[in-house]
Amino acid sequence: VASEVSQETGDDANPPLPPQRPSVAGLRVFAVREAGHVVADSELSSAVGDAVLYAARLADSVGYHLGAGELQAIEIFGRGCAYARVTTPSDGSLQLEGCGVGYGGTTEELRAWLETGARL
Amino acid sequence: VTPHDTLRLLRDIPGVAGSYLLDQDAKVLVRDVSADLGDDLLATVGSRAAAALSAADQAMSETVGVTMRFARLSVYCSHAGTNLLVLLGAPSTSTSAVKMALRVSATSLAKVDAPEPAPQAPRQRGEGIWG
């Protein structure tokens, strides 16, 4: 329908709505900086960050063996979910910005929320 | 529906290029990927993907799968009983579509407990009664 405005793209009169912080309870936010240093908003988030960092290192090895290029993101799904975007500085380390929820949610929601510029 | 059929159906998901199933010793049970990818490579990739899945499970209970997005490829891995299902797809492949397909396929693929012989290629026109 022409009169409908996409929440993703919006238009001049109706700018796009920013993604909301996922409504599911217990959002855990973490980041991994230089030398594997995990920054997190709680001890539980830090544990998630550690696990995602380890998974990302294994994923990096998967990409190397497949010649798949740089690892860009890792997503975990199940009862809850987690999403982390990955950057690889020139020193070869992995840096992550991520978040997760223990129950519900989707990785797409988490990615959209991270892309609003959420930072620790 | 054979395990090969199940894997072949996964290619109907936009972006999915192929998939394979490993047992818990990283032995290839069924494969629907390019012949360029040897079983050794699939096992190497699968064992690391399985470890990534275990790591994820430590932090997030009841983990079903892990998606690894690379510049040129996406890799999905998920439990199918004690087996591991790995999908290879384009970077833009939707996780939601894959998650649903994994859920549907996992039950039948969990029952595979020995390597499945590759299906015979369809008979060519030059053979048999057309020859």
gemmi code that builds the backbone of each chain (N, CA, C; Angstrom):
import gemmi

chains = {
    "A": [
        ("VAL", (0.859, -1.195, 0.000), (0.000, 0.000, 0.000), (0.891, 1.240, 0.000)),
        ("ALA", (0.610, 2.161, -0.922), (1.505, 3.299, -1.111), (1.602, 4.189, 0.123)),
        ("SER", (0.517, 4.292, 0.898), (0.532, 5.216, 2.040), (1.309, 4.672, 3.227)),
        ("GLU", (1.611, 3.388, 3.192), (2.351, 2.829, 4.314), (3.805, 3.282, 4.265)),
        ("VAL", (4.370, 3.552, 5.400), (5.764, 3.991, 5.467), (6.579, 2.890, 6.120)),
        ("SER", (7.624, 2.477, 5.469), (8.463, 1.439, 6.040), (9.156, 1.944, 7.290)),
        ("GLN", (9.117, 1.153, 8.346), (9.824, 1.555, 9.560), (11.326, 1.518, 9.344)),
        ("GLU", (11.753, 0.760, 8.329), (13.197, 0.638, 8.114), (13.744, 1.810, 7.318)),
        ("THR", (12.963, 2.236, 6.283), (13.511, 3.251, 5.392), (12.890, 4.620, 5.612)),
        ("GLY", (11.618, 4.674, 6.030), (10.948, 5.938, 6.251), (10.863, 6.766, 4.974)),
        ("ASP", (10.514, 8.046, 5.114), (10.574, 8.979, 4.000), (10.829, 10.356, 4.596)),
        ("ASP", (10.727, 11.419, 3.767), (11.082, 12.753, 4.271), (10.223, 13.180, 5.453)),
        ("ALA", (8.919, 12.901, 5.348), (8.005, 13.339, 6.404), (8.025, 12.410, 7.617)),
        ("ASN", (8.404, 11.166, 7.362), (8.383, 10.169, 8.437), (9.727, 9.463, 8.516)),
        ("PRO", (10.650, 10.043, 9.244), (11.971, 9.412, 9.307), (11.879, 8.035, 9.935)),
        ("PRO", (12.833, 7.149, 9.615), (12.754, 5.784, 10.153), (12.833, 5.781, 11.669)),
        ("LEU", (12.114, 4.838, 12.258), (12.144, 4.713, 13.711), (13.437, 4.021, 14.121)),
        ("PRO", (14.095, 4.512, 15.166), (15.310, 3.815, 15.606), (14.931, 2.469, 16.218)),
        ("PRO", (15.759, 1.456, 16.017), (15.460, 0.171, 16.647), (15.392, 0.338, 18.159)),
        ("GLN", (14.425, -0.302, 18.752), (14.280, -0.226, 20.199), (15.244, -1.202, 20.858)),
        ("ARG", (15.648, -0.868, 22.075), (16.426, -1.836, 22.837), (15.547, -3.077, 22.944)),
        ("PRO", (16.053, -4.263, 22.598), (15.193, -5.453, 22.610), (14.421, -5.548, 23.918)),
        ("SER", (13.139, -5.825, 23.796), (12.271, -5.761, 24.968), (12.439, -6.970, 25.886)),
        ("VAL", (13.092, -8.007, 25.378), (13.273, -9.182, 26.223), (14.154, -8.832, 27.424)),
        ("ALA", (13.860, -9.447, 28.534), (14.571, -9.114, 29.768), (16.007, -9.615, 29.725)),
        ("GLY", (16.861, -8.953, 30.437), (18.211, -9.464, 30.638), (19.158, -9.293, 29.477)),
        ("LEU", (19.091, -8.141, 28.804), (20.051, -7.898, 27.717), (21.461, -7.788, 28.298)),
        ("ARG", (22.377, -8.522, 27.712), (23.773, -8.503, 28.185), (24.631, -7.891, 27.093)),
        ("VAL", (25.342, -6.849, 27.435), (26.124, -6.123, 26.437), (27.604, -6.288, 26.752)),
        ("PHE", (28.387, -6.534, 25.732), (29.809, -6.738, 25.958), (30.603, -6.219, 24.761)),
        ("ALA", (31.874, -6.031, 24.988), (32.783, -5.669, 23.902), (34.124, -6.320, 24.206)),
        ("VAL", (34.837, -6.645, 23.173), (36.185, -7.190, 23.350), (37.146, -6.240, 22.672)),
        ("ARG", (38.046, -5.680, 23.458), (39.007, -4.695, 22.941), (40.342, -5.378, 22.647)),
        ("GLU", (41.382, -4.578, 22.616), (42.706, -5.111, 22.306), (43.090, -6.217, 23.292)),
        ("ALA", (43.876, -7.140, 22.811), (44.449, -8.221, 23.625), (43.372, -9.040, 24.348)),
        ("GLY", (42.212, -9.153, 23.737), (41.170, -10.001, 24.301), (40.551, -9.465, 25.576)),
        ("HIS", (40.713, -8.150, 25.837), (40.156, -7.564, 27.066), (38.646, -7.384, 26.912)),
        ("VAL", (37.880, -8.062, 27.785), (36.420, -8.018, 27.690), (35.881, -6.905, 28.585)),
        ("VAL", (35.078, -6.036, 27.996), (34.391, -4.975, 28.739), (32.920, -5.343, 28.721)),
        ("ALA", (32.256, -5.289, 29.875), (30.861, -5.719, 29.901), (30.099, -4.966, 30.968)),
        ("ASP", (28.759, -5.014, 30.866), (27.936, -4.273, 31.818), (27.599, -5.105, 33.060)),
        ("SER", (28.037, -6.338, 33.110), (27.839, -7.161, 34.307), (28.769, -8.374, 34.216)),
        ("GLU", (28.841, -9.097, 35.322), (29.690, -10.285, 35.332), (29.165, -11.341, 34.346)),
        ("LEU", (27.835, -11.444, 34.297), (27.218, -12.405, 33.386), (27.508, -12.030, 31.930)),
        ("SER", (27.412, -10.744, 31.633), (27.712, -10.278, 30.271), (29.160, -10.571, 29.919)),
        ("SER", (30.039, -10.428, 30.922), (31.446, -10.686, 30.686), (31.667, -12.156, 30.327)),
        ("ALA", (30.925, -13.046, 31.007), (31.034, -14.479, 30.703), (30.547, -14.764, 29.284)),
        ("VAL", (29.479, -14.070, 28.874), (28.984, -14.234, 27.496), (30.050, -13.731, 26.521)),
        ("GLY", (30.647, -12.590, 26.847), (31.686, -12.034, 25.985), (32.868, -12.980, 25.830)),
        ("ASP", (33.280, -13.592, 26.938), (34.389, -14.563, 26.887), (34.056, -15.732, 25.958)),
        ("ALA", (32.840, -16.251, 26.110), (32.437, -17.420, 25.307), (32.335, -17.044, 23.834)),
        ("VAL", (31.770, -15.869, 23.558), (31.628, -15.449, 22.162), (33.007, -15.184, 21.552)),
        ("LEU", (33.923, -14.636, 22.343), (35.284, -14.415, 21.844), (35.937, -15.747, 21.468)),
        ("TYR", (35.770, -16.736, 22.331), (36.351, -18.056, 22.031), (35.712, -18.637, 20.757)),
        ("ALA", (34.387, -18.520, 20.685), (33.693, -19.018, 19.486), (34.165, -18.261, 18.244)),
        ("ALA", (34.405, -16.960, 18.393), (34.854, -16.158, 17.247), (36.254, -16.576, 16.795)),
        ("ARG", (37.111, -16.935, 17.762), (38.470, -17.374, 17.380), (38.396, -18.679, 16.581)),
        ("LEU", (37.503, -19.576, 17.022), (37.325, -20.823, 16.273), (36.730, -20.528, 14.892)),
        ("ALA", (35.777, -19.597, 14.870), (35.152, -19.232, 13.594), (36.192, -18.638, 12.645)),
        ("ASP", (37.105, -17.845, 13.193), (38.167, -17.247, 12.377), (38.980, -18.348, 11.699)),
        ("SER", (39.209, -19.417, 12.440), (39.945, -20.554, 11.889), (39.118, -21.266, 10.805)),
        ("VAL", (37.816, -21.355, 11.027), (36.926, -21.942, 10.008), (37.042, -21.133, 8.714)),
        ("GLY", (36.996, -19.812, 8.845), (37.080, -18.946, 7.665), (38.403, -19.089, 6.940)),
        ("TYR", (39.470, -19.241, 7.720), (40.798, -19.413, 7.110), (40.829, -20.691, 6.259)),
        ("HIS", (40.322, -21.800, 6.839), (40.355, -23.070, 6.117), (39.488, -23.043, 4.851)),
        ("LEU", (38.388, -22.285, 4.907), (37.484, -22.250, 3.752), (37.844, -21.135, 2.770)),
        ("GLY", (38.793, -20.286, 3.140), (39.121, -19.145, 2.280), (37.925, -18.214, 2.150)),
        ("ALA", (37.235, -18.003, 3.281), (35.966, -17.269, 3.247), (36.131, -15.781, 3.465)),
        ("GLY", (37.349, -15.307, 3.669), (37.548, -13.887, 3.946), (37.424, -13.595, 5.428)),
        ("GLU", (37.424, -12.311, 5.742), (37.414, -11.908, 7.160), (36.104, -12.249, 7.847)),
        ("LEU", (36.226, -12.651, 9.097), (35.039, -12.866, 9.933), (34.412, -11.503, 10.204)),
        ("GLN", (33.118, -11.394, 9.951), (32.444, -10.102, 10.142), (31.455, -10.117, 11.296)),
        ("ALA", (30.864, -11.275, 11.555), (29.887, -11.343, 12.657), (29.721, -12.784, 13.084)),
        ("ILE", (29.299, -12.941, 14.310), (28.977, -14.279, 14.798), (27.631, -14.185, 15.510)),
        ("GLU", (26.777, -15.162, 15.243), (25.430, -15.168, 15.820), (25.224, -16.504, 16.522)),
        ("ILE", (24.598, -16.446, 17.677), (24.298, -17.665, 18.433), (22.786, -17.680, 18.637)),
        ("PHE", (22.155, -18.805, 18.350), (20.703, -18.844, 18.536), (20.281, -20.136, 19.219)),
        ("GLY", (19.178, -20.044, 19.928), (18.641, -21.174, 20.690), (17.534, -20.651, 21.573)),
        ("ARG", (17.541, -21.000, 22.851), (16.524, -20.469, 23.756), (16.655, -18.944, 23.851)),
        ("GLY", (17.886, -18.487, 23.913), (18.170, -17.054, 23.815), (18.970, -16.822, 22.543)),
        ("CYS", (19.654, -15.700, 22.457), (20.499, -15.484, 21.287), (21.549, -14.418, 21.593)),
        ("ALA", (22.558, -14.390, 20.782), (23.609, -13.382, 20.917), (24.075, -12.996, 19.522)),
        ("TYR", (24.534, -11.771, 19.404), (25.061, -11.287, 18.134), (26.303, -10.454, 18.432)),
        ("ALA", (27.357, -10.676, 17.705), (28.551, -9.840, 17.866), (29.105, -9.509, 16.491)),
        ("ARG", (29.364, -8.249, 16.261), (30.058, -7.901, 15.018), (31.552, -7.874, 15.324)),
        ("VAL", (32.295, -8.273, 14.334), (33.718, -8.521, 14.537), (34.526, -7.612, 13.626)),
        ("THR", (35.569, -7.025, 14.170), (36.521, -6.305, 13.327), (37.898, -6.906, 13.584)),
        ("THR", (38.708, -6.881, 12.550), (40.041, -7.467, 12.658), (41.068, -6.390, 12.353)),
        ("PRO", (41.634, -5.780, 13.393), (42.667, -4.760, 13.147), (43.898, -5.384, 12.481)),
        ("SER", (44.818, -4.512, 12.069), (45.969, -5.010, 11.310), (46.864, -5.939, 12.119)),
        ("ASP", (46.747, -5.902, 13.463), (47.592, -6.802, 14.261), (47.027, -8.229, 14.297)),
        ("GLY", (45.874, -8.461, 13.628), (45.334, -9.814, 13.549), (44.466, -10.216, 14.722)),
        ("SER", (44.328, -9.351, 15.723), (43.470, -9.700, 16.863), (42.002, -9.549, 16.452)),
        ("LEU", (41.110, -10.047, 17.281), (39.681, -9.911, 17.013), (39.100, -8.905, 18.000)),
        ("GLN", (38.317, -7.959, 17.491), (37.615, -7.044, 18.385), (36.120, -7.192, 18.137)),
        ("LEU", (35.361, -7.251, 19.218), (33.938, -7.556, 19.124), (33.109, -6.476, 19.798)),
        ("GLU", (31.932, -6.248, 19.248), (30.892, -5.456, 19.921), (29.669, -6.361, 19.877)),
        ("GLY", (29.118, -6.690, 21.016), (28.032, -7.652, 20.970), (27.046, -7.535, 22.098)),
        ("CYS", (25.976, -8.288, 21.966), (24.984, -8.354, 23.031), (24.239, -9.679, 22.916)),
        ("GLY", (23.579, -10.032, 23.987), (22.852, -11.297, 23.995), (21.710, -11.251, 24.985)),
        ("VAL", (20.771, -12.148, 24.815), (19.660, -12.272, 25.757), (19.524, -13.756, 26.118)),
        ("GLY", (19.149, -14.017, 27.349), (19.056, -15.397, 27.809), (17.811, -16.108, 27.345)),
        ("TYR", (16.805, -15.341, 26.950), (15.551, -15.964, 26.526), (14.887, -15.080, 25.477)),
        ("GLY", (14.454, -15.704, 24.378), (13.718, -14.970, 23.345), (14.630, -14.108, 22.493)),
        ("GLY", (14.000, -13.207, 21.742), (14.744, -12.310, 20.873), (15.230, -13.002, 19.603)),
        ("THR", (15.725, -12.202, 18.675), (16.321, -12.737, 17.450), (17.646, -12.031, 17.217)),
        ("THR", (18.499, -12.688, 16.482), (19.800, -12.071, 16.198), (19.619, -10.826, 15.332)),
        ("GLU", (18.556, -10.813, 14.510), (18.296, -9.628, 13.681), (17.979, -8.416, 14.563)),
        ("GLU", (17.189, -8.654, 15.627), (16.862, -7.554, 16.557), (18.124, -7.039, 17.237)),
        ("LEU", (18.954, -7.976, 17.662), (20.171, -7.582, 18.358), (21.103, -6.802, 17.434)),
        ("ARG", (21.191, -7.262, 16.183), (22.061, -6.566, 15.227), (21.547, -5.142, 14.993)),
        ("ALA", (20.226, -5.017, 14.812), (19.641, -3.695, 14.573), (19.918, -2.780, 15.764)),
        ("TRP", (19.819, -3.338, 16.953), (20.054, -2.514, 18.138), (21.512, -2.074, 18.208)),
        ("LEU", (22.419, -2.999, 17.911), (23.855, -2.643, 17.938), (24.171, -1.566, 16.904)),
        ("GLU", (23.481, -1.639, 15.764), (23.777, -0.697, 14.685), (23.309, 0.720, 14.992)),
        ("THR", (22.528, 0.892, 16.054), (22.150, 2.257, 16.445), (23.318, 2.971, 17.099)),
        ("GLY", (24.389, 2.225, 17.346), (25.570, 2.855, 17.919), (25.752, 2.578, 19.392)),
        ("ALA", (25.081, 1.530, 19.876), (25.240, 1.172, 21.291), (26.709, 0.896, 21.581)),
        ("ARG", (27.217, 1.496, 22.592), (28.625, 1.309, 22.957), (28.753, 1.159, 24.457)),
        ("LEU", (29.749, 0.423, 24.868), (30.056, 0.360, 26.301), (31.102, 1.421, 26.617)),
    ],
    "B": [
        ("VAL", (11.998, -40.086, 2.086), (12.997, -39.026, 1.877), (14.330, -39.472, 2.475)),
        ("THR", (15.352, -39.526, 1.674), (16.661, -39.959, 2.159), (17.398, -38.761, 2.776)),
        ("PRO", (18.449, -39.030, 3.561), (19.247, -37.904, 4.080), (19.788, -37.009, 2.967)),
        ("HIS", (20.135, -37.618, 1.835), (20.607, -36.796, 0.709), (19.506, -35.859, 0.229)),
        ("ASP", (18.272, -36.399, 0.186), (17.149, -35.537, -0.233), (16.983, -34.376, 0.742)),
        ("THR", (17.119, -34.691, 2.031), (16.955, -33.642, 3.051), (17.974, -32.538, 2.847)),
        ("LEU", (19.223, -32.924, 2.623), (20.261, -31.905, 2.401), (19.999, -31.124, 1.112)),
        ("ARG", (19.543, -31.862, 0.087), (19.309, -31.186, -1.196), (18.200, -30.132, -1.056)),
        ("LEU", (17.191, -30.450, -0.230), (16.085, -29.495, -0.031), (16.565, -28.201, 0.628)),
        ("LEU", (17.638, -28.311, 1.430), (18.147, -27.107, 2.094), (18.637, -26.065, 1.087)),
        ("ARG", (18.980, -26.539, -0.119), (19.430, -25.586, -1.146), (18.304, -24.693, -1.644)),
        ("ASP", (17.058, -25.052, -1.295), (15.942, -24.191, -1.698), (15.925, -22.876, -0.924)),
        ("ILE", (16.651, -22.830, 0.190), (16.723, -21.567, 0.944), (17.613, -20.614, 0.160)),
        ("PRO", (17.104, -19.426, -0.132), (17.917, -18.490, -0.927), (19.289, -18.264, -0.290)),
        ("GLY", (20.313, -18.460, -1.071), (21.677, -18.209, -0.593), (22.415, -19.457, -0.158)),
        ("VAL", (21.695, -20.528, 0.185), (22.376, -21.736, 0.662), (22.995, -22.471, -0.524)),
        ("ALA", (24.297, -22.762, -0.406), (25.023, -23.384, -1.511), (25.234, -24.880, -1.292)),
        ("GLY", (25.114, -25.337, -0.066), (25.326, -26.753, 0.199), (25.380, -27.021, 1.686)),
        ("SER", (25.429, -28.295, 2.039), (25.441, -28.647, 3.462), (26.032, -30.039, 3.622)),
        ("TYR", (26.393, -30.362, 4.836), (26.871, -31.709, 5.114), (26.631, -32.052, 6.570)),
        ("LEU", (26.705, -33.355, 6.846), (26.418, -33.861, 8.183), (27.617, -34.659, 8.673)),
        ("LEU", (28.043, -34.344, 9.893), (29.173, -35.045, 10.507), (28.690, -35.806, 11.731)),
        ("ASP", (29.358, -36.922, 12.055), (29.066, -37.556, 13.337), (29.935, -36.920, 14.411)),
        ("GLN", (29.843, -37.435, 15.642), (30.563, -36.748, 16.716), (32.074, -36.968, 16.654)),
        ("ASP", (32.524, -37.875, 15.767), (33.964, -38.036, 15.548), (34.428, -37.260, 14.320)),
        ("ALA", (33.575, -36.357, 13.861), (33.868, -35.512, 12.694), (34.027, -36.323, 11.409)),
        ("LYS", (33.363, -37.469, 11.351), (33.351, -38.245, 10.108), (32.160, -37.794, 9.259)),
        ("VAL", (32.390, -37.621, 7.960), (31.316, -37.155, 7.089), (30.311, -38.283, 6.867)),
        ("LEU", (29.046, -38.012, 7.216), (27.982, -39.005, 7.046), (27.236, -38.799, 5.732)),
        ("VAL", (26.897, -37.566, 5.451), (26.189, -37.229, 4.217), (26.727, -35.881, 3.744)),
        ("ARG", (26.838, -35.710, 2.450), (27.326, -34.434, 1.949), (26.587, -34.006, 0.696)),
        ("ASP", (26.353, -32.714, 0.606), (25.756, -32.120, -0.584), (26.498, -30.811, -0.840)),
        ("VAL", (27.788, -30.939, -1.032), (28.635, -29.775, -1.303), (29.531, -30.111, -2.487)),
        ("SER", (30.156, -29.085, -3.024), (31.010, -29.256, -4.192), (32.090, -30.313, -3.931)),
        ("ALA", (32.388, -31.072, -4.970), (33.436, -32.092, -4.857), (34.805, -31.467, -4.610)),
        ("ASP", (34.919, -30.152, -4.853), (36.194, -29.469, -4.587), (36.542, -29.479, -3.106)),
        ("LEU", (35.520, -29.616, -2.255), (35.742, -29.621, -0.810), (35.889, -31.073, -0.354)),
        ("GLY", (37.097, -31.448, -0.010), (37.348, -32.823, 0.408), (36.787, -33.109, 1.789)),
        ("ASP", (36.622, -34.396, 2.085), (36.098, -34.772, 3.400), (37.000, -34.287, 4.535)),
        ("ASP", (38.314, -34.268, 4.289), (39.240, -33.801, 5.336), (38.962, -32.343, 5.704)),
        ("LEU", (38.743, -31.527, 4.675), (38.461, -30.110, 4.917), (37.123, -29.963, 5.647)),
        ("LEU", (36.126, -30.732, 5.217), (34.811, -30.642, 5.867), (34.924, -31.042, 7.342)),
        ("ALA", (35.744, -32.052, 7.629), (35.924, -32.491, 9.021), (36.661, -31.419, 9.826)),
        ("THR", (37.684, -30.812, 9.207), (38.448, -29.757, 9.894), (37.535, -28.589, 10.250)),
        ("VAL", (36.751, -28.171, 9.284), (35.823, -27.060, 9.508), (34.763, -27.467, 10.546)),
        ("GLY", (34.237, -28.672, 10.386), (33.164, -29.130, 11.276), (33.606, -29.245, 12.724)),
        ("SER", (34.826, -29.733, 12.950), (35.265, -29.898, 14.341), (35.436, -28.534, 15.008)),
        ("ARG", (35.886, -27.533, 14.249), (35.998, -26.180, 14.823), (34.615, -25.560, 15.036)),
        ("ALA", (33.738, -25.804, 14.092), (32.370, -25.283, 14.251), (31.693, -25.935, 15.463)),
        ("ALA", (31.928, -27.225, 15.665), (31.340, -27.918, 16.826), (31.891, -27.340, 18.125)),
        ("ALA", (33.173, -27.011, 18.126), (33.776, -26.420, 19.327), (33.202, -25.026, 19.582)),
        ("ALA", (32.976, -24.274, 18.510), (32.365, -22.940, 18.658), (30.956, -23.077, 19.233)),
        ("LEU", (30.255, -24.096, 18.772), (28.892, -24.342, 19.279), (28.933, -24.701, 20.768)),
        ("SER", (29.891, -25.512, 21.164), (30.037, -25.873, 22.580), (30.369, -24.646, 23.415)),
        ("ALA", (31.249, -23.786, 22.886), (31.603, -22.568, 23.618), (30.380, -21.691, 23.804)),
        ("ALA", (29.579, -21.590, 22.755), (28.359, -20.781, 22.845), (27.414, -21.357, 23.890)),
        ("ASP", (27.372, -22.672, 23.953), (26.465, -23.339, 24.888), (26.869, -23.094, 26.342)),
        ("GLN", (28.145, -22.801, 26.569), (28.598, -22.522, 27.930), (27.970, -21.229, 28.459)),
        ("ALA", (27.830, -20.280, 27.541), (27.336, -18.972, 27.976), (25.829, -18.832, 27.806)),
        ("MET", (25.290, -19.442, 26.768), (23.864, -19.296, 26.471), (23.268, -20.696, 26.515)),
        ("SER", (22.519, -21.011, 27.543), (22.021, -22.380, 27.676), (21.067, -22.729, 26.527)),
        ("GLU", (21.020, -24.018, 26.226), (20.137, -24.553, 25.168), (20.399, -23.888, 23.820)),
        ("THR", (21.674, -23.778, 23.494), (22.041, -23.242, 22.183), (21.689, -24.240, 21.088)),
        ("VAL", (21.082, -23.746, 20.027), (20.705, -24.601, 18.902), (21.749, -24.518, 17.788)),
        ("GLY", (22.246, -23.336, 17.554), (23.185, -23.204, 16.442), (24.008, -21.936, 16.503)),
        ("VAL", (24.998, -21.903, 15.629), (25.885, -20.741, 15.521), (26.003, -20.371, 14.043)),
        ("THR", (25.946, -19.080, 13.772), (26.165, -18.567, 12.418), (27.468, -17.787, 12.413)),
        ("MET", (28.311, -18.082, 11.435), (29.561, -17.340, 11.287), (29.499, -16.625, 9.947)),
        ("ARG", (29.530, -15.324, 9.991), (29.436, -14.554, 8.743), (30.813, -14.018, 8.349)),
        ("PHE", (31.220, -14.380, 7.158), (32.507, -13.936, 6.626), (32.261, -13.013, 5.431)),
        ("ALA", (33.325, -12.416, 4.941), (33.192, -11.502, 3.805), (32.612, -12.204, 2.579)),
        ("ARG", (32.964, -13.490, 2.378), (32.536, -14.158, 1.159), (31.630, -15.354, 1.385)),
        ("LEU", (31.269, -15.611, 2.634), (30.549, -16.863, 2.924), (29.882, -16.765, 4.292)),
        ("SER", (28.784, -17.486, 4.458), (28.217, -17.679, 5.796), (28.269, -19.170, 6.106)),
        ("VAL", (28.582, -19.498, 7.336), (28.624, -20.902, 7.762), (27.683, -21.051, 8.955)),
        ("TYR", (26.765, -22.002, 8.845), (25.815, -22.272, 9.919), (26.110, -23.656, 10.458)),
        ("CYS", (26.095, -23.821, 11.758), (26.212, -25.177, 12.287), (25.179, -25.376, 13.383)),
        ("SER", (24.670, -26.588, 13.449), (23.589, -26.868, 14.377), (23.639, -28.339, 14.760)),
        ("HIS", (23.172, -28.632, 15.972), (23.072, -30.025, 16.388), (21.936, -30.714, 15.625)),
        ("ALA", (22.175, -31.986, 15.258), (21.093, -32.849, 14.768), (21.255, -34.134, 15.565)),
        ("GLY", (20.677, -34.166, 16.762), (20.962, -35.248, 17.693), (22.416, -35.150, 18.108)),
        ("THR", (23.152, -36.261, 17.967), (24.581, -36.195, 18.281), (25.402, -35.807, 17.052)),
        ("ASN", (24.738, -35.676, 15.920), (25.433, -35.259, 14.696), (25.507, -33.733, 14.606)),
        ("LEU", (26.322, -33.272, 13.684), (26.461, -31.835, 13.464), (26.127, -31.534, 12.007)),
        ("LEU", (25.188, -30.618, 11.812), (24.797, -30.208, 10.466), (25.471, -28.867, 10.159)),
        ("VAL", (26.149, -28.796, 9.032), (26.843, -27.568, 8.634), (26.293, -27.114, 7.279)),
        ("LEU", (25.910, -25.850, 7.206), (25.432, -25.272, 5.951), (26.402, -24.192, 5.498)),
        ("LEU", (26.625, -24.125, 4.200), (27.464, -23.080, 3.615), (26.583, -22.226, 2.714)),
        ("GLY", (26.673, -20.913, 2.884), (25.805, -20.056, 2.087), (26.443, -18.727, 1.769)),
        ("ALA", (25.712, -17.932, 1.037), (26.167, -16.575, 0.696), (26.178, -15.722, 1.961)),
        ("PRO", (26.977, -14.645, 1.969), (27.050, -13.807, 3.179), (25.702, -13.246, 3.608)),
        ("SER", (24.810, -13.030, 2.646), (23.542, -12.368, 2.981), (22.425, -13.343, 3.359)),
        ("THR", (22.715, -14.627, 3.442), (21.663, -15.611, 3.737), (20.989, -15.285, 5.069)),
        ("SER", (19.655, -15.372, 5.068), (18.888, -15.005, 6.266), (18.973, -16.081, 7.343)),
        ("THR", (19.350, -15.658, 8.548), (19.429, -16.617, 9.650), (18.056, -17.193, 9.983)),
        ("SER", (17.016, -16.379, 9.893), (15.675, -16.856, 10.259), (15.255, -18.026, 9.374)),
        ("ALA", (15.475, -17.897, 8.071), (15.089, -18.962, 7.152), (15.885, -20.232, 7.430)),
        ("VAL", (17.163, -20.065, 7.698), (18.008, -21.230, 7.969), (17.594, -21.895, 9.287)),
        ("LYS", (17.299, -21.087, 10.296), (16.910, -21.644, 11.601), (15.698, -22.548, 11.466)),
        ("MET", (14.717, -22.096, 10.711), (13.502, -22.897, 10.522), (13.838, -24.203, 9.788)),
        ("ALA", (14.642, -24.111, 8.751), (14.999, -25.304, 7.977), (15.804, -26.280, 8.830)),
        ("LEU", (16.673, -25.742, 9.670), (17.480, -26.609, 10.531), (16.576, -27.375, 11.496)),
        ("ARG", (15.579, -26.668, 12.025), (14.666, -27.292, 12.988), (13.918, -28.450, 12.317)),
        ("VAL", (13.480, -28.208, 11.089), (12.706, -29.226, 10.373), (13.593, -30.420, 10.001)),
        ("SER", (14.824, -30.139, 9.608), (15.705, -31.205, 9.113), (16.367, -32.002, 10.236)),
        ("ALA", (16.525, -31.372, 11.383), (17.346, -31.983, 12.436), (16.814, -33.337, 12.879)),
        ("THR", (15.496, -33.486, 12.937), (14.924, -34.737, 13.442), (15.328, -35.923, 12.569)),
        ("SER", (15.186, -35.761, 11.255), (15.527, -36.887, 10.378), (17.040, -37.081, 10.288)),
        ("LEU", (17.794, -36.005, 10.309), (19.251, -36.139, 10.191), (19.881, -36.681, 11.477)),
        ("ALA", (19.171, -36.551, 12.583), (19.687, -37.099, 13.846), (19.740, -38.629, 13.799)),
        ("LYS", (18.947, -39.227, 12.932), (18.874, -40.698, 12.880), (19.988, -41.319, 12.050)),
        ("VAL", (20.719, -40.500, 11.317), (21.788, -41.045, 10.468), (22.956, -41.447, 11.361)),
        ("ASP", (23.357, -42.718, 11.288), (24.441, -43.163, 12.169), (25.577, -43.842, 11.410)),
        ("ALA", (25.521, -43.804, 10.080), (26.609, -44.377, 9.275), (26.687, -43.591, 7.976)),
        ("PRO", (27.875, -43.556, 7.371), (28.002, -42.810, 6.109), (27.011, -43.318, 5.061)),
        ("GLU", (26.361, -42.371, 4.425), (25.387, -42.700, 3.388), (26.089, -42.668, 2.036)),
        ("PRO", (25.960, -43.732, 1.243), (26.588, -43.680, -0.084), (25.939, -42.580, -0.923)),
        ("ALA", (26.775, -41.935, -1.731), (26.241, -40.873, -2.586), (25.246, -41.462, -3.572)),
        ("PRO", (24.166, -40.748, -3.847), (23.188, -41.280, -4.813), (23.809, -41.376, -6.188)),
        ("GLN", (23.332, -42.362, -6.961), (23.868, -42.499, -8.313), (23.418, -41.320, -9.161)),
        ("ALA", (24.322, -40.901, -10.043), (23.974, -39.795, -10.932), (22.839, -40.234, -11.846)),
        ("PRO", (21.937, -39.302, -12.211), (20.856, -39.667, -13.115), (21.406, -40.183, -14.441)),
        ("ARG", (20.721, -41.165, -15.002), (21.191, -41.768, -16.240), (21.203, -40.732, -17.363)),
        ("GLN", (22.280, -40.751, -18.104), (22.411, -39.795, -19.199), (21.608, -40.253, -20.407)),
        ("ARG", (21.268, -39.310, -21.250), (20.465, -39.612, -22.433), (21.175, -40.600, -23.367)),
        ("GLY", (22.494, -40.563, -23.334), (23.234, -41.427, -24.236), (23.250, -42.890, -23.804)),
        ("GLU", (22.710, -43.169, -22.609), (22.760, -44.539, -22.111), (21.428, -45.251, -22.358)),
        ("GLY", (21.470, -46.592, -22.157), (20.244, -47.394, -22.149), (19.488, -47.319, -23.454)),
        ("ILE", (18.173, -47.178, -23.303), (17.348, -47.288, -24.504), (17.593, -46.148, -25.487)),
        ("TRP", (18.178, -45.033, -24.986), (18.447, -43.931, -25.903), (19.754, -44.137, -26.662)),
        ("GLY", (20.569, -45.118, -26.182), (21.891, -45.282, -26.762), (21.824, -45.726, -28.185)),
    ],
}
model = gemmi.Model(1)
for chain_id, residues in chains.items():
    chain = gemmi.Chain(chain_id)
    for i, (resn, *xyz) in enumerate(residues, 1):
        res = gemmi.Residue()
        res.name, res.seqid = resn, gemmi.SeqId(i, " ")
        for name, pos in zip(("N", "CA", "C"), xyz):
            atom = gemmi.Atom()
            atom.name, atom.element = name, gemmi.Element(name[0])
            atom.pos, atom.b_iso = gemmi.Position(*pos), 0.0
            res.add_atom(atom)
        chain.add_residue(res)
    model.add_chain(chain)
structure = gemmi.Structure()
structure.add_model(model)
structure.setup_entities()
